[in-house]
Amino acid sequence: MPVTPQSLRERCAREMSRSPRGFAGCDWLYEAFLTVPREHFVPDRVWWPAPGPDGRYPLIDRAVTPRAWLKAAYRPGAALITQIDDGAVPPTGPATGAFTSSISSPGVIVELLRHLAPEPGHTVLEIGTGTGYTTALLARRAGDTHLTTIEIDTGMSGRARRRLHALGLAPRVVCGDGEQGYPEGGPYDRIVSTASVRTIPPAWVSQLRPGGVLLTPLDSPYGCDLLVRLVADRPGHAKGTAVAPVEFMRVRSQRSPRAYTDLGWPPGGPDGVPWDTLEVEADRTGQRITAVPTPPERNS
Ligand SMILES: C[S@@+](CC[C@H](N)C(=O)[O-])C[C@H]1O[C@@H](n2cnc3c(N)ncnc32)[C@H](O)[C@@H]1O
């Protein structure tokens, strides 16, 4: 059977339907995934995220191995690296360095958007445009009229805008520091970050509409990021829980490690506390993470 973008997309969607962390019965997301040509957002040269025997990340060049490039685009669990060391490393061969941008894996984006649950007509802010792929999925659901996406890297932002326009999508594409949010486009029903933070920027919370949802990967002492979903319950304040373990690249200004106790985490680390019992709240004074004890089992 010939390998086409559509056949790979359908196979990838089927695989993700079987996973509890996949579509989980979310029909609009399944439809959006089948509608958006992911390969349109994959640069011609990307790095595979696992090092080869020489310790370097192999380059996948569309012009050299078109079939491998296309198949890589539709691996449910694979993010493809689109930038190393903030662009200091040219995509001309295998490389080492710090990953600074990617097209997120289909699996992680599906999980993210399922928890975000945007509705048609919602006002949405995305932080970390990257290639524009997640933006396109958001536009398919919420529409592009009230959709803003912000990316700190000038080149990435411009290329994403052109890819979106080529598909007839015209969200507001902003080049700037997403940690400040984008007050001109708000208040927002949904804010989603596809870059992780150590501390939730107060601007995100203050730009949420009452009842609005903020979804972001948050660095944690669990050895991974935790995807946290907060709901704005009063002006400038949002509260919620961790919904999934994930791995994302850090926003630029929060790359340096900090002590978790300085970031609102309870002292003593995660010992014995399951991540899914955590309650997270954020406001302009910072963030607080507490373990909510599970109620004792009733015998009656
Ligand atoms: C994992 S990539 C996003 C991938 C995107 N979801 C996609 O599928 O193409 C994270 C992006 O966040 C961007 N970023 C990092 N810090 C940022 C900031 N302060 N404001 C806006 N974007 C930022 C990076 O340049 C990178 O492109």
The ligand as an ORCA input file, in Angstrom:
! r2SCAN-3c Opt
* xyz 0 1
  C       7.880     22.958     22.114
  S       7.989     24.421     21.136
  C       6.303     24.662     20.639
  C       5.894     23.724     19.561
  C       4.535     23.951     18.972
  N       3.522     23.530     19.879
  C       4.456     23.149     17.686
  O       3.872     22.040     17.708
  O       5.024     23.590     16.692
  C       8.141     25.707     22.362
  C       8.262     27.073     21.733
  O       8.183     28.057     22.767
  C       8.963     29.151     22.358
  N       9.215     30.019     23.520
  C      10.135     29.881     24.513
  N      10.039     30.909     25.389
  C       9.039     31.700     24.950
  C       8.471     32.905     25.419
  N       8.913     33.514     26.532
  N       7.454     33.453     24.706
  C       6.998     32.865     23.579
  N       7.503     31.709     23.076
  C       8.507     31.132     23.757
  C      10.198     28.496     21.778
  O      10.920     29.380     20.950
  C       9.581     27.310     21.023
  O       9.345     27.629     19.676
*
